[in-house]
């Protein structure tokens, strides 16, 4: 017999996604690094609970809080469109620990060319994994496209970082500390569109309010990818701007850093971690995950196909990706 715990709709996030605060609470739950500690058995159990409840309404004796906890664990590890278990470091719950380490080291070791090359390469390798893991829809990405995106993004980041490093040699130290941020922003503008090139060519699925697929739209893909780029740059901003300002202040006043240079990297990593703990969910929430677009903004042929439907919708939806 199904265990009735009330009208819990697991097809939608627990918190209101039409409000920024609701989306922020949702992403705080799925970017929680503690979700990485869940074993494969725990993840599979969470998937079974969610699937069973969606199909049969059976909560298996769980309370509402326990059911939502299973949903949060499920959302943190499984792709929303394909249902596949995502690569560990590509999950949103890995964003804070991975990015705090990489970003902290990029901002510590930014003065020499070998260090810049190494850490920008590490960062773009990680970004490629994240972009592939969180691609929109069930779009298969060819290995050649992954390789091209990876090479172009890494090249873009390196050219930006090395060029700016050479230009700011006579500038105040703080300007030099901000070079990694410029390189990361430039790389995001290359990496994300290249990694999702198939979507820009073939489009992403669009659905009505009842999740009935209506077709695939290139226009929606462009909007979704633009939103992801802005979110990623926003996500990186606090952790790559606030720590350099603080470190520059400490450096100028001979506080801590010159006396104990070995604390430089760990301190920057911790500062980045603090910023990213809040910036990651808050910037993921800038745009709704299930974004909307008016039918009149779609491609003409898609507009015609939708208008021929009985009771055609005026607004359609798409998964923007992460």
C-alpha positions, 0 to 999 in steps of 0.5 A: 500500500502506498504511504500517503505523506501529502501532495509532494511534487518531486517533479519540481524543486522543493522551493519556488523557482519563480523567485530568486531566493527560492532558486538560491535555497534549491542550489544551496541544497544541491551544491552542498559539498557533503553530498559528495560523501554519499556512497554509490549505494546511497545514491542508488537508494535515493534514485530508487526512492525518487523514482518509486515515489514519482511512479507509484506515490509510495514514500516507503515509510519516509517523512516529508523531510526524508523524501526531500533529502533523497530528492536533494541527493538525487539531484546532486548526482544525476543529470536532470534530463538523462537520469545518468549518474554524473562524474564525481568532479563534474557534479555541482556538489563538487564545485566549491571544493574543486574551485576553491583549490584551483582558484586559490592556486591560480591566484597564488602562483600567477607570476611565472609563466610555467605556473600560469600555464599549469594552473590555467590548464588544470582549470580548463581541464576541470571546466571541460569536465563540468561543462560536459557533465552538465550539458543541456538535454540528452545531447551526445557530444563528440570526442572531437568537439570536446577536444576542440573546446578544451584546446581553444578554451585553454589557449584563450585562457593562456593567451589572456593570462600571459598577455595581461601579465606582460602588460601589467608588469609596471602596474600596481600589484593588485592589477597583476593579482586580478589577471587570473580572473580576466583569463577565467572570464575569457575562457568561459566565453570560449569553453561553454559555447564550444562544449555545447556546439551541437546545441547551437547547431541543432537546438535544445528541447523545448516543452510546454508547461506540462513537459510535453516536448514541442521541438528543438530550438537554436534560439533557446540554446543561445539564450541558455548558453548566454545565461550559463556564461554569465552565471559562471563568470558571476560565480568566479567573481567574488572568489577571484576579486575579494581575496586578491584585494585582501592579500594585497592589503596584507602584503603592503603592510607586512602582515602575516604573508612576508613573515610566514610566506607558506600560509599564502596558498592555504589562506587564498584557498580558504578565502576562495572556499568561503566566497564560493560557498555562497557565490556558487548557489547564488550565481547558479540561481541568477536564472531559472533552471527551467527557463522560459521563452515566448513562442514569438521569439523562436525560429519561424518554422518552430512558431508555425509548428506550435501554432498548429497545435490545439490550444498552442502555448504562448510561453515554452520552457527549456533546461538552460544547463549548468 
